[in-house]
């Protein structure tokens, strides 16, 4: 199975898939078992060996921030050299003790790697409100620093919580002046709603570029990927994206060049596919939906979110039920009160509602359209000039069962 498996992501013609655990030149990573989770790897370290590395970062917009996010926001986010991450405990809600633990992770990695503590980003994921055992996580950071290697397999596994498996890829991106590698490792399956999810994404490239270029491309691509997904409408306290470019390939990307465009297209495709993998891995998910909304600019986003986060729409998606009445209902509740509301609705390209009126359709043929793994809905609202999309998972009995027993 190829990495670019969704019909909603176009594989970049100038990029080829490498082994998914490969790292770009000049990067090393490791994952270890530190005993934070009952079993498995739970602490990871990623480092760039090049002093000239530049970086960019994006974080959750939840007002309740986890300690690792708070500590990372005080780091030199334009010049990060390393990332330390753990799973099994999100280190949220533990007051000053939690902040001190996040700082201790940062300092332990810096000491072992010979970099400034402010060049280390921190990320933690897992249950909220529990103490992250400092001795275990720091020992894990130390051990991971001793086991650093040229592949991302252990690192990508150490960041997982309820994920069914690693989400990772490595691409060879062919530019006018040479070939660079672009890799990323992500996690996420629940508490997923832009902006963003309980999600991490760590991006590496051996291309050389100005920090401003990396920051611009990261921001644009995050908005088209992780900002476009929802599993359960819940905004995490811990979402983190770190991108690092170290120039070790010797291939330079100049601002506003054709190479910047090519690289940006590859990064965009990479992050969109990883984002869709998060949605498809939604706890107990069977299907992924895409809602595309056109119409007046101030309405398309809230209407799309209302549809994507509707338990009724999501349950119908899970059951393969083409119940377009739920689409109309969810859209109408997000429409400005008192204003006339009419809309066109399509399912997999088949028009089912025109100007607010249901059309006669072949029920059996319509039901057949929604039995696949990816289902697209279209909605055209009054007005013009606005367009948006949201990718969302279904709602399954397994999701309820999993989250009912999450801490017990």
N, C-alpha and C positions, 0 to 999 in steps of 0.2 A: 504494500500500500504506500503510495507516495504521500509526502507531507501535505502538499496542496490538494486536499481531498474534498473541499467544499466547492460546490458550483458557484458560490458567491465570492470566491477569491480567485483572481486571475493569476496564474503562475507567471512571474516575470520572464520574458523571453531571453533576457541577458543574464539570467542566474540559473545555476544548476544546483541540485541537492547533493550535499556531501553527507558523510555519516553523521547521524544526528547528535552523537556525543562529542564530535570534534570541537576544538576551540581554535579561534584565530591565533596567529603567531603572537608570542609574547604574553599569552594568558595561561594561568594554571589554576586548578580547582581541586577540591576534595570534599568528601562528605564522610562523617563518622557517626557512630552510635554513642551518644553521651548519656543515655538513660533518662532523657526527658520524656520520651514516649515509652510505652511498655516494651516495644520492640522496633527494630529498624533504625535506619539512619535518621538523625535529627539535628545535626549541626553541620553547616557547610561554609566553606571559605572560597572566595574567588579573588584572584589578584592579577593585576597587570604588572609585568616586570619593567615596563618602560617608564622612566621618570617624566617623559613629556606627555603622558596620558591626559586626555581631557574627558569630561563627563557631563551628563545631564541627568536630571531627576524629576519625577512627578510623584505626588502623594495624594492620599485620600482627602476629600473635602469635608469629611465628618468633623463636627466640632469637638468630638471626644476622640482625641488622638492617643494612640499607643505610645509608650515610652520610646521605642526604637524610632518612630517617626519624629518625635520631638528632638531626640538626640541627633538624628540624621539631618534634620533641618538646620542645625547649628554647625554642621560640617562644611567643608569647602566643596560644595556640590559641583563646582566647575572643574575640580582637579582631584576627584576621587581616584585612588589607586586600588582599593580593595572593598569587598563587600563581605560581611559576616551575616549569616542567617540561621535561624533555628525554627523548627516546627515542634508542635506539641504544647506550646504555651505562647500566647500572643503578647505577654507582658503589658497588659492594659489594666489600669485600675489599681495599681500597687503603689501609688504615691511616689515619694522620694526614693524608696527602696528599689522600685522598678526602674526609675531613671538611672540610679547608680549601677544597676545590673547592666543596662544597655550600654552605659559608658564603660563599664568593665570589659564587656565584649569588644568594644571598639579599641580600648587600650591594649588588650591582650593581643589582638591581631596586629596592631601597629608595632608593638614591641617585637613580636616574632618576625614580622615582615620587613622591619626597618624603614617604616614610613611614619609620617606624622599622624597622630590619632584623628585629626580633622580630615584626613584623606581616606577614612574608612566609613562606609555606610553600613547601617545596621537594619535588620528586618527580622521580625518575629511573627509567627502565625500559630493559631491554635485557640484554645479556650480562653475567653475573656474573664478577668477577675481572679485569676490564680497567680500565685507567686512563681516566677521563673527561677528555679534553683541556681543561684549564681555560681556556686562551686562547680556544678555539673556543666553548665554552659560554657564557662571559661575554660575548664579542662577540655571540653570538646573543641573549642576554638584553637587551643594550643595543639591538640592532636591533629586537627585538620591541617594546620599550618605545616606540620611535619610530614604530611602525606600528600602534599600537593603534586598533581600530575598534569598531563597534557590533555586530559579528556574530562568531560562534564558529567559523566554518568553518576558518580557518587553525589556530586553537588546537586544535580537535578532531582535526585531521589530524597535528599535530606530536607528539602523544602516542602514536601508533600504532607497534606493532612488527610482530608476525605477524598482526595483524588484517586481515581482508579489506576493511575499510572503516570509516569513522567510526561511532561509536555515540553518538547525541545526540538530544535532543528539547527542545522548549520548549512549555509549556502555559500557557493562560490559565485561572487558577483563580478561579471566581466565589464570592466570600464575601458575607456579609451586609452588610458595610460597603463593598464595592467589589470590583474585580477586580485580581489581582496576577499577575505572571508568575513561572513556576517553570521553570528550565532546568537541564540537566545534560549533561555530556560524559564519556564513559567509554571505557576501553580494556581489552582482555583477550582472549586466545584460548588461551594455554597456561600451564602452571604454575598451575593453577587448583584450589584446594581451600580451603574455609573453614578457618581464618579468615585471609585471604580467598582471593586469587588473585594472579597477577601482574596486578593490576588497579588502575586508577585510576578514581575518579569525583569530578568537581568539580561541585558543586551551587550554583546561585545563585537568589536570589529578591529581588524588590524589596519584599516585605512587611516590615513592621516588627514585631518580636517580641522578647521578652526572650531573652537568650543561653541561659538555662536551658531555655526552650521549644524553641529550635532544637536544643540538645544532646540533649534528651529525644527529640524526633522523629527526629533523625538516628540515634541509637542503636537505637531500636525498628525503624526501617525498614531499617537495615543488617542487623539480625538476621533479618529476613524476606526479604532479597534476596541480598546478596552472601555472607552466611553460610550460604546454602542451596544453593550451587552447587559442582559439581566437574567438571573436565574430566579431570584425570589424577592427582588425589590428592596433588599436590605443593604445599606451602605456601611461597609466595614470601617473599623477604626485603624486599619493597619496597611491599607493598599500602598504598594511601592513599586515604582519603575526606576531602575538605574540603567543608564547606557554609558558605556566606556569605549573610547576610541584611542588606540595607542600608537598608530603609525608604523608598527613593526614591519608591515609589508613593503614600506617605502613608496607606496602608491598614494599620491596626494589627490584630494578632492577639493577643487577650488569653488568658492561660493558662486552661485548662479551659473554654473557650468552644466554641460550635458552630463558629466559624470555625477554631479550632485543630483540631477533628475533621475538618472539610472539607479543610483544608490537609494534614493528616496523611494522609488517604486518598489525596490526589493524589500526595504525595511517595512513599507506599508503592507505588502503582501504577507510578509513574515508575521507581523503583529496581528493582522486581521485573522489569519489562520489560527494562531495561538488563541486569540480571543474566542473564536468559534469552537475550538477544542474545549475551552472552559465551559461554554454553554452546553455543548454536547455531553459534557461530563457532569452536568448538574446532578446533584444527588438523586438517583433513581430515574434520571431522565431517559426518555425513549426517543423524542423527536426535538428538532430545533425549528423554531419559527422565525421568519423575517417579516416585519411589518414596514412597508414603505408608504409614507404619508406625504401628499402634495397638497398645497393650498396656502391660505394666508400665513405669513411668516410667524406671527406670534402664537399660532395655534398648533402647528405641525408637531412640535416637540412634546408639549403636554399631552396631546392626543395619542401620539405614538407610545409614550410611556404608560398611559392609562391602559392601552390595549395590551402591551407587553407584560404588564404587571397584574392584569386581571386574573384572579383565580379561575373564573369561569372560562375565559379564553384558553388559559393554560391547560385546564382539565379537558376541554374539547380537543385541543391539540394532542394531548396524551392518548385520548381514546380514538383518534382518527375520525372525529365528528366534524363535518363541515358546517357548524352552527354559526352562520354569519350574523345572526341576530345578536350574538354576544359581542361581535366586533362593533356593530352599530351602537349597542348600549354603552360599551366602554368608551367609545369615541365621544358619544353625546354627553357623558358625565364630565368630560374635560373641556367641553365647548363653553364659551362665555354664556352665562345665564341670560335668558331673555332675548337672545339673538336667534333668528331662524337657522335651523340646522338641516341641511340636506347633504347627502354624500353619495359617491359611487364606491362600490366595494367589489374587489375581485379576489378570487382564490386560485392560485396557480394559473393566473392569466385569464381565468373564466369569469366574466362579469356576472355578478349575482344580485347586485343592487345598483340601480341607476336613478340618479336624482332623488334618492331617498326611498324609492319604491322597489320592492322585491320583484325580481324577474322570474319567469317560469324557467326552471332548469331541470335537467335530468338528474334526479336525486341519486341514483345509483352511480352515474358517471361522475358526479361531483364527489361522492364519498370515495370513489377510487382515487381521486386526485390527492387526497390527504392521507394516504397510507404509507408514504415514503418517510425517509429520515429527515428531510428538509422540506418545509412547507412555506410558501411565500404568500403573503396577503398584501393587497394594495388598497389604499384608501385615498380618494380625492375629495378634498374639502372645498367649501366655497372660498373664493379668493385665489390669488396666485402669487408666486414669487418665493414660496417656501417649500423645502423638501428635506426629509430626514428619514433615517432608517434605524431600527432597533432589532437586534437579534435576541431571541429569548427561548428558554427551555420550557418544556411542559411541566405539569404538576402531577406527580405520581403518588400512590400510596406509600411507596418506599421513601419518598422525601419526608413525608409526615412521620413515618416510623423512625427514620434515622435521626431526625432533629428532636423528636420527643424523648429520645434516649441518649442524646449526645454527650452529656456529662455523667451519665449513670450506667 
